[in-house]
Amino acid sequence: MPELSLLVLAVIFLAVLFDFSNGFNDTANSIATVVSTRVMSPMAAVLMAAALNFAGAFFSTSVAGTIGKGIVSPGAVTMLTIVSALIVATIWNVVLTLLGLPISASHALIGGIIGAALVAHGPSVLQIGGILKILLSLLISPLLGLGVGFFFMVLLYWIFHRTSPTRVNKHFRRLQIFSAAFMAFSHGSNDAQKSMGIITLALFSTGVISTFHVPVWVIAICALAMAVGTITGGWKVIRTMGARMMKLQPVHGFAAETAAAMVILLASAVGAPVSTTHVIATSIMGVGASRRLSAVRWGVASNIVLAWVFTLPLTALGAAAVYFILNLFFQGA
C-alpha cells in the first residue's frame, strides 16, 4: 500500500465504514428468502452470504469506474466533498437499517456525492451524461427484476403444473441454497464496487495514483468490509424482505433470487451501478404477482418504495449541509 495522507486515510476509513453499513443492510438481499422459507438457518445463511459477497467483489471493477468517474469530474473533487458524501450515506444506511427498512446504498452514495459537489464546486463539475446513465440503470433494473421474476415464476408454474406443491418445494429447498449463493455473489459484484470507486477517486484526485484504476488492495479491503457487515447482519431488514412482503415457499425464493442475481450480474458486467435492494424486492413482487396480485402485501411494499424515493434527494441535501459545516470549520481552523 502506498504512503497516504491523513485526509486520504480518513476517506478510506469512511468508505470502508460505508461498505460495512451497506453489507449490514443488504444482508437481507441475498438471504432473506432462504431464511424465511426455513431452507437455511440465519447464521448459516449469513456466513454463506459473507463469503460470496467477498468473492463477488473481485468479479469486475467496471462499476467502480462508473462511480469514480461518472458522477463528478475526478480532477475537481476534494477530500472534503468525498467525506461529506460518505458521512451522510453511512448515517442513512445505519438509521434505516435500525428502522427495518431496506434502502438503496447506491442512491444514498450518489445523492451524497451530487449534493456535496454542488455546494463545493457548482453544477459545472457534474458529469451529466454519467449521472443520467446511472439514474437510468437505477430506474430500469427494478423493472427488470419485476419482469424477470414474474416470467421466471410463470415458467416454473408451467414446467411443474402437474407436480404436487409439496414435491415441488421439496426439490426447491435444495436448489434455493444455490440461488441464494448466486444472489450473494452478484450482490458483492455490484455493491462492493461503489466504495472501491470512491477510494480510487480519492487516490486519483490527490495524485497517489496517476491513472484511474482500482488497486488490488482497495478491492480486498472493500470486499472484507462488505463481508464483515454481512456477518453482522440487519435482522429487521431480513424480516421485512423475507416475510412481510409476501409469504414465500422455497420455489418462490428460488425464482426471486435467481431472477435478481441475473439482473445484478448483468449490470455489474456492463458497469452499471444498481440497487440490489430494488432488484430483489421487485423480483419478490414479480414472483408474488405471478400467483395473484393480492399475494404481495402492497402496503409494506409501498413503505419500501417511499424510502427509496426520498433517499437520493435527502442524502443530497444532507451532504450539502455537512459540506457547508465542515468547510466553515476547516476555514476557521
N, C-alpha and C positions, 0 to 999 in steps of 0.2 A: 504494500500500500504506500503511495507517495506521501511526502510530508504535506500536511494540510494545515490551513489557518484555523483559528478558533471559530470563526464565523462559519467556515465550511463544515467543520466538525459539528457545529450546532445544527446546521441544516441536515446533515446526515443523521444525527440523533433524532430530530423531529420527523424526518422521513421514515426512519425505522419505527418510531413510535406510531406514526400514521399507518404503516404496514401492519403493525401489531393490532391496532384497533380495527383495521379492515378485516383481518383474519378473525378477530374476536366476534365481529358482527356477522361476517359472511360464512362462518362455520355452517350456519343453517342452510346455505345454498346447496351444499353438497351432501349433507347427511340428514336433513330434516325428514325427508320422506322415508329413508331407510330406518330411521329411529321410530317414526310414528307408526310404521307398519310392523314394528317389532321384529324385523329381519335381523337387526344387529342391536347390541346393547349400546347405550350412548357413549360409553368410554371406548369401546372397540371401534365404533364409527368415527369418533373424534380422532383417535390415533391414526386410523387409516387415512382420513382426510388430511391430517397434518403432513404425513409422509408424501402423499401425492400432490398436495399443494406445493411442497418443496420441489418435487421433481418437475412439476409443470412450469415452474418459474424459469427453467432452463430451456424451454421449448423454442423460444424466439425472443428477439429484442425489438421487434417491429413496433409494438405498442409503446414501448419506452421512447422510441424515436418520435412517435406522433405526439406524445405528451410533452417531451422536452423541446421540440422544435415547432409544433403545430399550433400552439396557443398564443405565445408571445415570442417576439424576436429574441433569440438567445443572447445576443450581444447587448441588449438593453436591460437585461434582468439584473437586479441587485439581490444580495443575500436577504435584505430586509423584506423584499417582495415575497421571496420564497418562504421565509419564516412566517410571515403573516398568513399566507395561504395554508401552510401546514398546521399552524396552531388552530385555526378555525375549523378546518376539515377534520382534524383529530377530535376536537371537542364535540363536534356534530356527530361523529361516528359513535363516540362513547355514550353521549347523552341519549341518543335514540335507541342504542342497544339496550341501555338500562330500562328504557320505557317499553322494550319488547317489540320495537318496530324495525323491520328490515329496511335498510336505506341504501342508496347508491353512493358508495365511496367515490365513484367516478364523478358524479355530479358535484359532490362536496369539494373535491380537489380542484376540478376545473372551474367551478364557481369562485373558489378562493383565489386561484391564480388570476382570473379575469378581474375580480374586484380590487385586489391589491395592485395589479399592474395599471389599472385605470387611474387610481389615485396617485400612484408614483410617477407615471410617465405619460398619461393621457392615452387616447384611443389609437394614436399612431403606431404604437408597439404591438397592437393586437394583430395576429395573423388571421384575417377574416376568412380566408379560404380554408385554413386548417380548422378553425373553430366551427365553421359550417359543416365540414366533413365529420368532425367529432359529434356535433349535435345530431346530424343525420343518422350516424351509426347508433347513437343512444336512443333515437326515436324508432328506427327500423327494427333493431334487434328484439325489443319486446314483442313487436307484431309478428316477427318470425317465430319467436318462442311460442306464441299463442297458436299460430297456424300449424307449425310443425308438430306441436303437442297434440292438437286436435286431430290432424290427419294420421299421425302415427298411431294414436289410440283407436281411431276408426279402423285402420288396417289390422291392428291386433284383434279387435272385435270380429272382423270379417274372417281372419285366419282361424280363430278359436271359437267361432259361434256354435259349433257342435260339441264343444267340450264343456264339462260342468265347471262352474266358477271355483269350486273347491280344488279341483285338479289343476286348473289354470294357475291359481295363486300358489299352489304347492310348488310348481315349477318356477314361477317367477320370484319366489322367495330367494332362491339361489341366484338367479340372474340379476336380481336387484343389487346384489353386492357388487357385481361388475359395473352396473350402470352408475352406482354411487361413486365407485372408484374413478370411472371415466369423467364424471362431473367434477370431482375434486381436482383431477389433473387439469382439466380445462380451466377451472377457476384459477389455479395457480398460474396458468399460461397467460392470463389476461390481467388479473388484478395485481399480482406482484410487480408487474412491469411499470405500474404507474409511479411507484416510489423510485424505481430504477431510473425512470425518465427525469424525475425531479433532482435526484442526486447527480446524475450526469449533466444536467443543465447547470447546476451549481459548480461542478468541476470545470465545465467548459467556459462559463462566464467569468470565472476567476483565473483562467489560464492554466489550471492544473493539468488539463489535457488540451491538446492543440486541435483535435478534431472531435466531432460529436460521435463518440462510440461508447458503448456501455462496457466498462471494465468487468472482468470476471469476478473480482472481489465485491463489486456492487451487486451483481446478480446473487452472489452467495449470501450476503447479509440481508438482502431484501427477502430472499426465499426463506431464510431462517426465521426472520421476524414474522412473516406470514404464518409459518408452521407453528411457532410458539403461540401466536394469537389464536390459531385454530384449536390448539390443545386446550387453551384457557376456556374458549367456547362461550357463546352467548345463548344461554339455555332458554331465556324468554323468547328470543327470536326463533329458535328451533320449534318451540310450541306454536308460535304464530304461523310459521311457514308449513309445518308438517301436520298440524291437527285442526287449527281454527279455520283455515280457508276452505277445506273440504275433507270429508272422511276418505282416507286413502287405503287401498288394498295394494299388495305387492305389485300387481300388474300395472296399476296406475303410477306407482312410484317409479317403476322401470321406464314407463313411457315418458314421464315428465323429465326424469334425469337424463335419459338418452337424447331426447329432443333438445333440451337446453345445452347439453355438452356439445352437440354437433354445431349448434349456432355459435357458441362461445369460441370453440376451437377454430372455426372458420374465420371469425372476427380476428382472433389472435394472429392467424396466418397472414391476413392482409393488413395488419397493423391498425385495426380499428378498436379503440378502447370502448368497451361496452359495460353496462351494469349487469353483473352476473345475478344480482338480486332481481332486477327487472326480468331477465330472461327465464330464470327458474320459476318465478312467481307466475308469469304469464303462461309458461308451459303447464303448470299445475292447473291454471284456469282453463286452458285449452283442453286438457285431458278431462277435467270435470264437465265442461260444456259438451263434450262428445257423448256423454251419458244423457244429460239433460241440464238445462241452464240452472235449474234450482239446486243442482248438486254442488255448485260453488256458493259459498257464503259471501255474497257480493258486498255486504256491509263491512266485513273485515277487509276485503279486497280494496274497497274504496278508501278506507283509512290508510292503507299502504300507499295507494296512488297519490293521495293528498301529501303524504310525507315526501314522496318523490318530487311532486310538482314544486313544492316550496324549497327543496334542498338547494338548487342552484342559485336562485335569487337571494335567499337568506344567507348562504355562505359567502356570496359575492359582497353583500352589504357588510357582513361581519368581518371579512378580511380587509375591506376598505377601512373600516373603523379601527381595526387593530394596527394596520399600517400607519394610519394617521397618528395614533397614540404613540407607537414605537418611534416613529420619525421625530415627533416632538421631543421625546425623551432623549434620543441619541443626539439631536441637535443641541439640546440644553446641557448635555453631559460634558 
